[in-house]
Amino acid sequence: MKKFQKKNLSHSSKLWLTRQLNDPLVAEAKKKNYRSRAVFKLIEINDKHKFLKNNLKIVDLGAAPGSWSQYSSKINNMGFNLALDLLSTEPIANCEIIKGDFTDSLMQENLIKKIKGEKFDIVLSDIAENSTGNRSLDSMRSNIISIEVMHFALKCLKKNGTILIKTFSGNGNQEVVAFAKKNFSKHLFIKPKSSRKDSKELYLHCIL
């Protein structure tokens, strides 16, 4: 495989690489054998709201590379853990991995079959669209996915079940807020300290 040189990268790629190399949470994730720094957002939010427990049915949408599923499956070690992504995900202990699209109706039926016709206790999603460089467009596209995740949860989540999903401030956020208010008994937007300061990402914690 041909090795890349930093001088051959685009400006945005150089900024991303520099940020990764200088980010202490990237190093900490590697030290603790987590696949990405994103795990610390889940840990931080769960430490405060304590929704991850044992003996549950948990699905992680857009799971790759898998750090959220790594963490949740450790807590839910006597329950059922499922990770789903369009991309391939390396095996995770105590977690079943499926490659596919969660918005596909046949896939949703397959997921329910995995839990023997029951529903999930928790739906997790750290999905974000790939960046176009246009922050307004990126927010809108990612918030559309957030609403898709909530639609999924309405079909596949138990009453009083919990969702934690990534959303973005800016374009499309009002629609996310309106949908959450209409369809969930409780909702809360969270900006974890482990989220990068320049990021517009927020995490939406809802109870059905």
Contacts in CASP RR format, 6 or more apart in sequence:
PFRMAT RR
TARGET T0000
AUTHOR 0000-0000-0000
METHOD contacts of the structure
MODEL  1
MKKFQKKNLSHSSKLWLTRQLNDPLVAEAKKKNYRSRAVFKLIEINDKHK
FLKNNLKIVDLGAAPGSWSQYSSKINNMGFNLALDLLSTEPIANCEIIKG
DFTDSLMQENLIKKIKGEKFDIVLSDIAENSTGNRSLDSMRSNIISIEVM
HFALKCLKKNGTILIKTFSGNGNQEVVAFAKKNFSKHLFIKPKSSRKDSK
ELYLHCIL
6 14 0 8 1.000
6 17 0 8 1.000
9 17 0 8 1.000
12 131 0 8 1.000
12 133 0 8 1.000
19 196 0 8 1.000
20 26 0 8 1.000
23 37 0 8 1.000
25 37 0 8 1.000
25 40 0 8 1.000
25 194 0 8 1.000
26 37 0 8 1.000
28 37 0 8 1.000
28 40 0 8 1.000
29 35 0 8 1.000
29 36 0 8 1.000
29 37 0 8 1.000
29 39 0 8 1.000
29 40 0 8 1.000
29 67 0 8 1.000
34 67 0 8 1.000
34 70 0 8 1.000
34 71 0 8 1.000
35 65 0 8 1.000
35 66 0 8 1.000
35 67 0 8 1.000
35 70 0 8 1.000
35 90 0 8 1.000
36 65 0 8 1.000
36 66 0 8 1.000
36 67 0 8 1.000
37 67 0 8 1.000
37 194 0 8 1.000
38 67 0 8 1.000
38 68 0 8 1.000
38 126 0 8 1.000
39 67 0 8 1.000
39 68 0 8 1.000
39 70 0 8 1.000
39 71 0 8 1.000
40 192 0 8 1.000
40 194 0 8 1.000
41 126 0 8 1.000
41 192 0 8 1.000
41 194 0 8 1.000
41 195 0 8 1.000
41 203 0 8 1.000
42 67 0 8 1.000
42 68 0 8 1.000
42 71 0 8 1.000
42 72 0 8 1.000
42 124 0 8 1.000
42 126 0 8 1.000
42 164 0 8 1.000
43 71 0 8 1.000
43 194 0 8 1.000
44 192 0 8 1.000
44 193 0 8 1.000
44 194 0 8 1.000
45 164 0 8 1.000
45 190 0 8 1.000
45 192 0 8 1.000
45 203 0 8 1.000
45 205 0 8 1.000
46 52 0 8 1.000
46 75 0 8 1.000
49 205 0 8 1.000
51 122 0 8 1.000
51 162 0 8 1.000
51 164 0 8 1.000
51 205 0 8 1.000
52 58 0 8 1.000
52 71 0 8 1.000
52 72 0 8 1.000
52 75 0 8 1.000
52 76 0 8 1.000
52 122 0 8 1.000
53 75 0 8 1.000
53 76 0 8 1.000
54 75 0 8 1.000
54 76 0 8 1.000
54 77 0 8 1.000
54 78 0 8 1.000
54 79 0 8 1.000
55 76 0 8 1.000
55 78 0 8 1.000
55 79 0 8 1.000
56 76 0 8 1.000
56 79 0 8 1.000
56 80 0 8 1.000
56 121 0 8 1.000
56 122 0 8 1.000
57 79 0 8 1.000
57 80 0 8 1.000
57 82 0 8 1.000
57 115 0 8 1.000
57 118 0 8 1.000
57 119 0 8 1.000
57 120 0 8 1.000
57 121 0 8 1.000
57 122 0 8 1.000
58 72 0 8 1.000
58 73 0 8 1.000
58 76 0 8 1.000
58 79 0 8 1.000
58 80 0 8 1.000
58 81 0 8 1.000
58 82 0 8 1.000
58 120 0 8 1.000
58 121 0 8 1.000
58 122 0 8 1.000
58 123 0 8 1.000
58 124 0 8 1.000
59 82 0 8 1.000
59 83 0 8 1.000
59 84 0 8 1.000
59 111 0 8 1.000
59 120 0 8 1.000
59 122 0 8 1.000
59 123 0 8 1.000
59 124 0 8 1.000
59 156 0 8 1.000
60 66 0 8 1.000
60 68 0 8 1.000
60 69 0 8 1.000
60 72 0 8 1.000
60 81 0 8 1.000
60 82 0 8 1.000
60 83 0 8 1.000
60 84 0 8 1.000
60 124 0 8 1.000
60 125 0 8 1.000
60 126 0 8 1.000
61 84 0 8 1.000
61 85 0 8 1.000
61 102 0 8 1.000
61 123 0 8 1.000
61 124 0 8 1.000
61 125 0 8 1.000
61 127 0 8 1.000
61 149 0 8 1.000
61 152 0 8 1.000
62 83 0 8 1.000
62 84 0 8 1.000
62 85 0 8 1.000
62 86 0 8 1.000
62 102 0 8 1.000
62 125 0 8 1.000
62 126 0 8 1.000
62 127 0 8 1.000
63 69 0 8 1.000
63 83 0 8 1.000
63 84 0 8 1.000
63 85 0 8 1.000
63 89 0 8 1.000
63 97 0 8 1.000
64 83 0 8 1.000
64 85 0 8 1.000
64 86 0 8 1.000
64 87 0 8 1.000
64 88 0 8 1.000
64 89 0 8 1.000
65 89 0 8 1.000
65 90 0 8 1.000
66 83 0 8 1.000
66 89 0 8 1.000
66 90 0 8 1.000
66 92 0 8 1.000
68 124 0 8 1.000
68 126 0 8 1.000
69 81 0 8 1.000
69 83 0 8 1.000
69 89 0 8 1.000
69 92 0 8 1.000
69 95 0 8 1.000
69 97 0 8 1.000
69 124 0 8 1.000
70 92 0 8 1.000
70 93 0 8 1.000
70 95 0 8 1.000
72 81 0 8 1.000
72 122 0 8 1.000
72 124 0 8 1.000
73 81 0 8 1.000
73 92 0 8 1.000
73 93 0 8 1.000
73 94 0 8 1.000
73 95 0 8 1.000
74 94 0 8 1.000
76 94 0 8 1.000
77 94 0 8 1.000
80 96 0 8 1.000
80 114 0 8 1.000
80 115 0 8 1.000
81 92 0 8 1.000
81 94 0 8 1.000
81 95 0 8 1.000
81 96 0 8 1.000
82 95 0 8 1.000
82 96 0 8 1.000
82 97 0 8 1.000
82 98 0 8 1.000
82 111 0 8 1.000
82 114 0 8 1.000
82 115 0 8 1.000
83 89 0 8 1.000
83 92 0 8 1.000
83 95 0 8 1.000
83 96 0 8 1.000
83 97 0 8 1.000
83 98 0 8 1.000
84 97 0 8 1.000
84 98 0 8 1.000
84 99 0 8 1.000
84 100 0 8 1.000
84 102 0 8 1.000
84 107 0 8 1.000
84 111 0 8 1.000
85 99 0 8 1.000
85 100 0 8 1.000
86 99 0 8 1.000
86 100 0 8 1.000
86 101 0 8 1.000
87 99 0 8 1.000
88 99 0 8 1.000
89 97 0 8 1.000
89 99 0 8 1.000
91 97 0 8 1.000
96 114 0 8 1.000
98 107 0 8 1.000
98 110 0 8 1.000
98 111 0 8 1.000
100 107 0 8 1.000
101 107 0 8 1.000
102 108 0 8 1.000
102 111 0 8 1.000
102 148 0 8 1.000
102 149 0 8 1.000
102 152 0 8 1.000
103 148 0 8 1.000
103 152 0 8 1.000
108 152 0 8 1.000
108 155 0 8 1.000
108 156 0 8 1.000
111 156 0 8 1.000
112 118 0 8 1.000
112 119 0 8 1.000
112 156 0 8 1.000
118 158 0 8 1.000
119 156 0 8 1.000
119 157 0 8 1.000
119 158 0 8 1.000
120 156 0 8 1.000
120 157 0 8 1.000
120 158 0 8 1.000
120 161 0 8 1.000
121 157 0 8 1.000
121 158 0 8 1.000
121 161 0 8 1.000
121 162 0 8 1.000
122 157 0 8 1.000
122 161 0 8 1.000
122 162 0 8 1.000
122 163 0 8 1.000
122 164 0 8 1.000
123 149 0 8 1.000
123 152 0 8 1.000
123 153 0 8 1.000
123 156 0 8 1.000
123 157 0 8 1.000
123 162 0 8 1.000
123 163 0 8 1.000
123 164 0 8 1.000
123 165 0 8 1.000
124 163 0 8 1.000
124 164 0 8 1.000
124 165 0 8 1.000
125 145 0 8 1.000
125 146 0 8 1.000
125 149 0 8 1.000
125 163 0 8 1.000
125 164 0 8 1.000
125 165 0 8 1.000
125 166 0 8 1.000
126 165 0 8 1.000
126 166 0 8 1.000
127 142 0 8 1.000
127 145 0 8 1.000
127 146 0 8 1.000
127 149 0 8 1.000
127 165 0 8 1.000
127 166 0 8 1.000
128 138 0 8 1.000
128 142 0 8 1.000
128 145 0 8 1.000
128 166 0 8 1.000
128 168 0 8 1.000
128 201 0 8 1.000
129 138 0 8 1.000
129 141 0 8 1.000
129 142 0 8 1.000
129 145 0 8 1.000
131 138 0 8 1.000
132 138 0 8 1.000
132 141 0 8 1.000
135 200 0 8 1.000
136 170 0 8 1.000
136 171 0 8 1.000
137 171 0 8 1.000
138 168 0 8 1.000
139 168 0 8 1.000
139 169 0 8 1.000
139 170 0 8 1.000
139 171 0 8 1.000
139 172 0 8 1.000
139 173 0 8 1.000
139 200 0 8 1.000
140 171 0 8 1.000
140 172 0 8 1.000
142 166 0 8 1.000
142 167 0 8 1.000
142 168 0 8 1.000
143 167 0 8 1.000
143 168 0 8 1.000
143 170 0 8 1.000
143 171 0 8 1.000
143 172 0 8 1.000
143 173 0 8 1.000
143 175 0 8 1.000
143 176 0 8 1.000
144 172 0 8 1.000
146 165 0 8 1.000
146 166 0 8 1.000
146 167 0 8 1.000
146 168 0 8 1.000
146 176 0 8 1.000
146 204 0 8 1.000
147 175 0 8 1.000
147 176 0 8 1.000
147 179 0 8 1.000
149 163 0 8 1.000
149 165 0 8 1.000
150 163 0 8 1.000
150 165 0 8 1.000
150 176 0 8 1.000
150 179 0 8 1.000
150 180 0 8 1.000
150 183 0 8 1.000
150 184 0 8 1.000
150 206 0 8 1.000
153 163 0 8 1.000
153 206 0 8 1.000
153 208 0 8 1.000
154 183 0 8 1.000
154 208 0 8 1.000
157 163 0 8 1.000
157 208 0 8 1.000
158 208 0 8 1.000
159 208 0 8 1.000
160 185 0 8 1.000
160 207 0 8 1.000
160 208 0 8 1.000
161 207 0 8 1.000
161 208 0 8 1.000
162 205 0 8 1.000
162 206 0 8 1.000
162 207 0 8 1.000
162 208 0 8 1.000
163 184 0 8 1.000
163 204 0 8 1.000
163 205 0 8 1.000
163 206 0 8 1.000
163 208 0 8 1.000
164 203 0 8 1.000
164 204 0 8 1.000
164 205 0 8 1.000
165 203 0 8 1.000
165 204 0 8 1.000
165 206 0 8 1.000
166 201 0 8 1.000
166 202 0 8 1.000
166 203 0 8 1.000
166 204 0 8 1.000
167 173 0 8 1.000
167 176 0 8 1.000
167 189 0 8 1.000
167 201 0 8 1.000
167 202 0 8 1.000
167 203 0 8 1.000
167 204 0 8 1.000
168 200 0 8 1.000
168 201 0 8 1.000
168 202 0 8 1.000
169 200 0 8 1.000
169 202 0 8 1.000
170 200 0 8 1.000
173 202 0 8 1.000
176 204 0 8 1.000
177 187 0 8 1.000
180 187 0 8 1.000
180 204 0 8 1.000
180 206 0 8 1.000
181 187 0 8 1.000
183 208 0 8 1.000
184 206 0 8 1.000
184 207 0 8 1.000
184 208 0 8 1.000
185 207 0 8 1.000
185 208 0 8 1.000
186 206 0 8 1.000
186 207 0 8 1.000
187 204 0 8 1.000
187 205 0 8 1.000
187 206 0 8 1.000
187 207 0 8 1.000
188 204 0 8 1.000
188 205 0 8 1.000
188 206 0 8 1.000
189 202 0 8 1.000
189 203 0 8 1.000
189 204 0 8 1.000
189 205 0 8 1.000
190 202 0 8 1.000
190 203 0 8 1.000
190 204 0 8 1.000
190 205 0 8 1.000
191 201 0 8 1.000
191 202 0 8 1.000
191 203 0 8 1.000
192 203 0 8 1.000
195 201 0 8 1.000
END
